[in-house]
Amino acid sequence: MTTKIIRQSEELEKLPIGGLLKRSFDVLAASLALILLSPLFILLSCLVKLSDGGPVFYGHRRIGRGGNPFYCLKFRTMVTDGDAILEAHFAANPEARAEWLAARKLQVDPRITTVGFVLRKLSLDELPQLVNILRGEMSLVGPRPVVKDEIELYGSAATYYFKSRPGLTGVWQISGRNDVNYDERIAFDKQYVENWSFQKDIIIILKTIPAVCASRGSY
């Protein structure tokens, strides 16, 4: 009997934070959002496609719960030859490379299209991540999904990141986004996992609405 209890406890430890309650809410909310926002999805898809004729969606490889990689979906906001343009920009602007290495973001990014700029400003480019949520790769609330190289920046705090599904929104998004330095972002993720509660998830979701409208730190 004792062995069975220990095994059950170990299985619970393997589950992402929030367990069945958080996952059930994610599936219900994401399904409802996809249905209600379907007209917006169609409109944005047309705008992205008509802007330059390139693909509508873009999947970027990120690291999820337990260190498992997945493709984080977005409406495409960059030109199709973005990597070459970025390298040319770094060659001409060494300070931009330093900014990129420090924050993994650029305030002035030459790769972003006109339509993409608007989508990013309003965070509409991230709506396709509702599909990632239904797949079980992401959650409505959680740490910001990171690329493989960023895990090294987390150090020992990566343990906390791996315990949660990455979120469509989270503490970082409501706390200034790109105006927050990377060490603070890591601290936010650790605190979120350590102090998770369903009530706090609801509060973060509610705070996301005015944060998106204000567009603070969004670029």
Solvent accessible surface area in square Angstrom, and as a share of the most:
residue,aa,sasa,rsa
1,M,180,0.80
2,T,96,0.56
3,T,78,0.45
4,K,119,0.50
5,I,95,0.48
6,I,92,0.47
7,R,158,0.58
8,Q,96,0.43
9,S,55,0.36
10,E,94,0.42
11,E,98,0.44
12,L,121,0.60
13,E,135,0.61
14,K,135,0.57
15,L,92,0.46
16,P,11,0.07
17,I,30,0.15
18,G,19,0.19
19,G,22,0.21
20,L,146,0.73
21,L,99,0.49
22,K,9,0.04
23,R,48,0.18
24,S,56,0.36
25,F,56,0.23
26,D,2,0.01
27,V,59,0.34
28,L,126,0.63
29,A,26,0.20
30,A,0,0.00
31,S,40,0.26
32,L,99,0.49
33,A,25,0.20
34,L,40,0.20
35,I,123,0.62
36,L,122,0.61
37,L,57,0.28
38,S,48,0.31
39,P,90,0.57
40,L,54,0.27
41,F,28,0.12
42,I,116,0.59
43,L,99,0.49
44,L,7,0.03
45,S,25,0.16
46,C,63,0.38
47,L,78,0.39
48,V,2,0.01
49,K,94,0.40
50,L,148,0.74
51,S,49,0.32
52,D,74,0.39
53,G,49,0.47
54,G,10,0.10
55,P,75,0.47
56,V,28,0.16
57,F,101,0.42
58,Y,107,0.41
59,G,30,0.29
60,H,60,0.27
61,R,133,0.48
62,R,32,0.12
63,I,18,0.09
64,G,2,0.02
65,R,75,0.27
66,G,52,0.50
67,G,29,0.27
68,N,95,0.49
69,P,65,0.41
70,F,16,0.07
71,Y,115,0.44
72,C,0,0.00
73,L,34,0.17
74,K,25,0.10
75,F,1,0.01
76,R,18,0.06
77,T,8,0.05
78,M,42,0.19
79,V,44,0.25
80,T,98,0.57
81,D,83,0.43
82,G,9,0.08
83,D,115,0.59
84,A,70,0.54
85,I,55,0.28
86,L,15,0.07
87,E,93,0.42
88,A,65,0.51
89,H,41,0.18
90,F,8,0.03
91,A,83,0.64
92,A,77,0.60
93,N,43,0.22
94,P,93,0.59
95,E,117,0.52
96,A,8,0.06
97,R,97,0.36
98,A,61,0.47
99,E,61,0.27
100,W,60,0.21
101,L,107,0.53
102,A,72,0.56
103,A,41,0.32
104,R,58,0.21
105,K,47,0.20
106,L,6,0.03
107,Q,126,0.56
108,V,120,0.69
109,D,18,0.09
110,P,53,0.33
111,R,20,0.07
112,I,36,0.18
113,T,22,0.13
114,T,116,0.67
115,V,36,0.21
116,G,0,0.00
117,F,114,0.48
118,V,76,0.44
119,L,4,0.02
120,R,34,0.12
121,K,77,0.33
122,L,77,0.38
123,S,18,0.12
124,L,41,0.20
125,D,7,0.04
126,E,10,0.05
127,L,28,0.14
128,P,3,0.02
129,Q,0,0.00
130,L,4,0.02
131,V,50,0.29
132,N,0,0.00
133,I,0,0.00
134,L,65,0.32
135,R,139,0.51
136,G,22,0.21
137,E,48,0.22
138,M,0,0.00
139,S,0,0.00
140,L,22,0.11
141,V,2,0.01
142,G,3,0.02
143,P,2,0.01
144,R,10,0.04
145,P,1,0.01
146,V,0,0.00
147,V,34,0.20
148,K,155,0.66
149,D,86,0.44
150,E,10,0.04
151,I,32,0.16
152,E,146,0.65
153,L,83,0.41
154,Y,9,0.03
155,G,50,0.48
156,S,104,0.67
157,A,14,0.11
158,A,10,0.08
159,T,77,0.45
160,Y,55,0.21
161,Y,1,0.00
162,F,59,0.25
163,K,90,0.38
164,S,0,0.00
165,R,37,0.14
166,P,0,0.00
167,G,0,0.00
168,L,31,0.15
169,T,11,0.06
170,G,1,0.01
171,V,39,0.22
172,W,8,0.03
173,Q,15,0.07
174,I,42,0.21
175,S,32,0.21
176,G,3,0.03
177,R,25,0.09
178,N,21,0.11
179,D,88,0.46
180,V,21,0.12
181,N,87,0.45
182,Y,23,0.09
183,D,112,0.58
184,E,81,0.36
185,R,19,0.07
186,I,19,0.10
187,A,40,0.31
188,F,45,0.19
189,D,6,0.03
190,K,73,0.31
191,Q,98,0.44
192,Y,17,0.06
193,V,13,0.08
194,E,92,0.41
195,N,78,0.40
196,W,61,0.21
197,S,31,0.20
198,F,54,0.22
199,Q,123,0.55
200,K,94,0.40
201,D,6,0.03
202,I,54,0.27
203,I,86,0.44
204,I,11,0.06
205,I,46,0.24
206,L,109,0.54
207,K,108,0.46
208,T,24,0.14
209,I,109,0.55
210,P,80,0.50
211,A,27,0.21
212,V,44,0.25
213,C,101,0.60
214,A,74,0.57
215,S,19,0.12
216,R,144,0.53
217,G,10,0.09
218,S,3,0.02
219,Y,50,0.19
